Structure formats: structure tokens, C-alpha cells
């Protein structure tokens, strides 16, 4: 805010790239997590199980919860969270990291 005021709300951008080293273990853990979720109705549970068995990115999305990342941060309360996952077919783990490639450079310029 340019008038010297500060907001109580802060947007924290986090971008992670995970390597799936054992799809079977990942899928199994996601299936266990879904199976143990008492809030899921049976029809949604089966749909979620089918989805994680087909796509490791979906399995990962069922296991990673942004709330878990910030619950221990003192003096804060999570106001909103959203997340998604997707397979990255064009990712090169040996390439140099470039903020512009991840659109982070544009975010910083817009905030300045």
C-alpha cells in the first residue's frame, strides 16, 4: 500500500517441484489418506481413489495441505488457501533456476 498503511493480510507465494521417486508408495499413501477421511461421502471417495490411482500429481495434491505448512507460524491465522498440482513434462532438473520462468519476477515488479 503506497499511503504508508499496511495490510493485515499477506499473500505468500510458494512454488514447489516434487520428484516422484516411487509412484506406488505415493499412490498408496494417498489412497490410505482418502480411505481414512470420514468427511468424504462414498461416491466422492471412490472418485478420489480412481483419480489418485491414475495421476501421481493428484495423489500428491491429496497429501499436501497448505494449512499444515503454516499452522506453527506464531501470530498468524490462515485466511484462505488454494493449491493444485500438475505433471511437468517439460521440467529440466539440471537447468538453472530462473525466477522469470516461474513468473515470480513479474509478481515482485507488480508489488513494488
Wavefront OBJ file of the C-alpha trace (Angstrom):
o trace
v 0.000 0.000 0.000
v 1.524 3.282 -1.047
v -0.039 5.541 1.600
v 2.002 4.056 4.432
v -0.756 1.742 5.629
v -0.043 -1.913 5.991
v -2.478 -4.728 5.465
v -3.138 -7.469 7.945
v -3.265 -9.861 5.008
v -0.167 -11.149 3.251
v -0.137 -13.342 0.153
v 2.605 -15.952 0.415
v 3.530 -17.463 -2.946
v 5.066 -20.911 -2.651
v 6.037 -22.927 -5.686
v 7.332 -26.456 -5.167
v 8.518 -29.018 -7.679
v 8.432 -32.536 -6.348
v 10.083 -35.548 -7.952
v 8.001 -38.712 -7.725
v 10.542 -41.404 -6.964
v 8.062 -44.160 -6.089
v 4.615 -43.708 -7.640
v 3.304 -46.825 -5.907
v 4.159 -45.540 -2.432
v 2.744 -42.107 -3.268
v -0.495 -43.556 -4.626
v -0.791 -45.944 -1.677
v -0.342 -43.139 0.835
v -2.945 -41.014 -0.959
v -5.376 -43.943 -1.071
v -4.870 -44.545 2.664
v -5.457 -40.856 3.349
v -8.661 -40.836 1.286
v -9.844 -44.093 2.838
v -9.394 -42.661 6.319
v -11.207 -39.388 5.644
v -14.568 -39.641 7.419
v -15.840 -36.443 5.790
v -15.863 -37.926 2.269
v -19.143 -39.449 1.057
v -18.702 -42.888 -0.528
v -19.282 -41.693 -4.104
v -16.678 -38.918 -3.735
v -14.289 -41.313 -2.013
v -14.407 -43.724 -4.946
v -13.949 -40.903 -7.453
v -10.953 -39.583 -5.486
v -9.426 -43.064 -5.292
v -9.811 -43.538 -9.047
v -8.233 -40.141 -9.690
v -5.157 -40.672 -7.496
v -4.566 -44.116 -8.981
v -4.443 -42.578 -12.459
v -2.386 -39.451 -11.728
v 0.548 -39.072 -9.299
v 0.033 -35.287 -9.329
v -3.480 -35.792 -7.950
v -2.142 -38.208 -5.344
v 0.315 -35.550 -4.209
v -2.434 -32.914 -4.067
v -4.409 -35.141 -1.685
v -1.435 -35.419 0.667
v -0.148 -31.829 0.740
v -2.248 -29.341 2.668
v -1.178 -25.673 2.812
v -2.722 -25.421 6.274
v -0.065 -27.829 7.541
v 2.675 -25.510 6.235
v 1.609 -22.526 8.343
v -0.133 -23.811 11.467
v 3.022 -23.395 13.573
v 3.751 -19.816 12.447
v 3.197 -17.634 15.536
v 0.953 -14.596 15.298
v -0.830 -15.736 12.145
v -4.039 -17.404 11.121
v -4.681 -18.881 7.681
v -7.412 -16.833 5.984
v -7.549 -18.627 2.635
v -5.633 -21.353 0.830
v -5.811 -22.996 -2.538
v -3.493 -25.319 -4.354
v -3.262 -27.524 -7.372
v -0.826 -29.935 -8.909
v 0.118 -30.923 -12.414
v 2.665 -33.125 -14.103
v 5.540 -31.148 -15.585
v 6.584 -32.837 -18.804
v 8.987 -30.047 -19.779
v 10.819 -29.656 -16.433
v 14.622 -29.976 -16.545
v 16.012 -30.634 -13.043
v 19.528 -29.775 -14.245
v 18.608 -26.344 -15.613
v 19.448 -23.161 -13.705
v 16.522 -21.757 -11.690
v 15.116 -18.589 -13.207
v 12.506 -16.504 -11.339
v 11.218 -15.077 -14.632
v 10.398 -18.574 -15.866
v 8.141 -19.105 -12.843
v 6.507 -15.666 -13.243
v 7.878 -14.639 -9.844
v 9.814 -11.712 -11.287
v 6.559 -10.201 -12.606
v 4.933 -10.621 -9.184
v 7.762 -8.736 -7.493
v 7.627 -5.898 -10.035
v 3.855 -5.546 -9.594
v 4.212 -5.321 -5.802
v 6.904 -2.598 -5.909
l 1 2 3 4 5 6 7 8 9 10 11 12 13 14 15 16 17 18 19 20 21 22 23 24 25 26 27 28 29 30 31 32 33 34 35 36 37 38 39 40 41 42 43 44 45 46 47 48 49 50 51 52 53 54 55 56 57 58 59 60 61 62 63 64 65 66 67 68 69 70 71 72 73 74 75 76 77 78 79 80 81 82 83 84 85 86 87 88 89 90 91 92 93 94 95 96 97 98 99 100 101 102 103 104 105 106 107 108 109 110 111 112
